[in-house]
Amino acid sequence: MNSISLSVFGGKGFVLDSKFYKEDLNMPSESVLAQKQQYVADLAEKLKNAAGGVLVDYKGISVEDDTKLRKELREAGVDYFVVKNTLLKRACDIAGLEGLDDVLSGTTAVALSAEDIIVAPKILNKKAEGSNGTFSIKKGFVDGQVITKEEVEAYAKLPSKETLLSQLVFMLQSPIQRFAIAINEIAKKNDEASA
């Protein structure tokens, strides 16, 4: 039998069985374990359903700046939260996101976007650039594929979804407008020739 002997009050002591000690004092209760397992399962589901995500190191950010950042992300439709690295690692394993282990140390927050893969990198990169190293991007992922910090920064420099859509509409309208103008000019010339 493995046991731990403790001497208390002048040499009088008692013995604890190490099996009892491990199970009851060092291990979380079944309810806490069940809560953590449910949290990991929920987080894995969020990761799977996200179009994109960014992991950041938020050390040194003030409460005021963090509150502003959370508000900006929330208004943009981004889910932002702090997470324990061990729980995030397990959720990433379940979600099939490989390649994030090397950044799962220190303080970690996650920003997830269900639809727009550009908005979270854009907001978080702007914050990182103005933070003097107190806030930094670790890595990210898009459509289930892990991307580097540099790739996250590249996404941040892309125009927003709305801007891209308006540019596309303009590009599609431009040839049509030119065609309509050309038809109109031909019609004017035909009118002038027949008059």
N, C-alpha and C positions, 0 to 999 in steps of 0.2 A: 504494500500500500504506500503510495506517495503521500507524504504529509508535510505540512509546514508547522514548525513549532515556534510559538511566540512566547517570549518571557515577559511577564508583566509583574510589577510590584515586588521587587526583591527576589526574583528567581522563580516565583510561582508562575506557571504558564499553562497554556492549553494547546491542543493540536487541532489543526484544520485539515480535513481531507482535501487534497488538491483538486479532485474532481468536483467537489462541491464548490470550491473557490472559483474555478474557471467558469462553471456553468452559471452560478448565481451572481458573481460580482463583476466579471469582466465581459460577459456577453449581454447584448441587448435583450430585452424581454421579447416574447413572441409577438406582442402587439406592435412594438417599435419596429421589429424586423419586418413584419407584414406591411407596415406603413411605408418603410423604405423600399420594399419590393414593389409596391403599388406605385410609388413615386417614380421609380426607375422605369416601370412599364409605361406610365403616362408620358414621361419624358421621351422615351424611345418612340412612342407614337407621334409626339410633336415633331421630333426630328425627321421621321419618315414622311410626314405630311407637309413639311416646310419646303417651299421652293428654294429657299436659300437661308443661310445662317452665318453669323460671324461670332467668333469667340474673342473676347477682349480681356486684357489685364487692367483692372480698374483701380489699382493701388494708388493712393495719393489724391484721388478725386474728392473734392469737398462735397458735403451733403447738399449744399445749394446747387452746385454744378450737376450732381447726380440727379437731383429732382428735376432740373431743367431738361437734362438729357432724356430721362424717362418720359417726361411729358411730350417732348418732340417725337420720340420713337412711337409712343402710344398713338399720337395724332396721325402718324404716318402708317399706322396699322401693323407696327412691329411689336412682337412680344419680347420683352427684355427682362431678364432675371438673373440673379446670382445663383450659382450652383456649386455644390461640392464636387471636386475633381473626381473622386472615386465613384460617385453616383453617375456623373456624366460619362465616365469611361464605360461603365456597365451599360448605360443606355445607348452609347455609340456602338458598342459591340452588338447589341440586340438589333439596332437600326441598320447595321451593316456599314457604318461610317468608319473606314479604316484610315489611319494616318494622322490621327489627332493626339495620340498618346504623348508625343514629345512636347506638347504645349499644355498638358494637363498638370500644371504645378502652379503654385502661387495662387493669387486671387483670379477667379474666372467668372465672367458673366457671359451670357449667351443672348444674342438677338436673333429672333426667328421671324421670317416673313413668309406668309402663306402663298403670296402671289407675285409680288414685285421683288426681283432678285437684286435690284440696284439701290433701293431706298435705304436699307440698313447699312451697306458699305459706305454710301454717300454721307449719311449722318455721322456714323462712327469714325470715319476717316477724317472728317472735318474736326471732330472733337479731338482726335489723336494728334492732328497737326498743330492744334492750338494749346496743347497741354504741357509742353516742355518735358515730355517723357513720363508724366504721371499717369497717363492713360494710353494704352497701346493695343493695337490689333495683334492677335496671336495667329489665327488662321480662320478659314471659313469653309463653307461648302455650298455647292449649287447642284440641285437635282441629284442629290445623293453622292456627289463626287467631291472629295476634299480638295480645297484650293489653298495655295500659299498666301502669306501676308501680302506679297507683291501683287498677286492676282486679285485679292480683295481690293487693294488700292487701285488697280486698273478698273475694276467694276465701278468704283467710286467716281472715277473720272468720266464715265459714260453719261450721256444725257439721260434725263428721267424718261420713264415710260411714256408720259404724256407728250414730251418734246419729240421723242422718236416717232410717235404716232402722227403728230402734226407734220413732221418733216416728210413722212411717208405719204400722207394725204397731199401735201404740196407737190411732191415729186410726181404723184399720179395725176394731179390736176393740171400741172404745167403743160404736158404734151396735149392734153385735151383742149386747154385754153388756146394754145398755139394753133391747133387744128381748127378750132372755131373761128379764130381771127382770120386765118387763111381763107376759110370758106366765105366769111363775111366780105373780105376784100375781093374775092373772085366774083361774088354776087354784085358788089358795087361796080366793078369794071364791066360786068355784063349789062347792068342797068344803064351805065353811062354810054356804052356802045350802042344800045338799042334806042337811046333817046336822041 
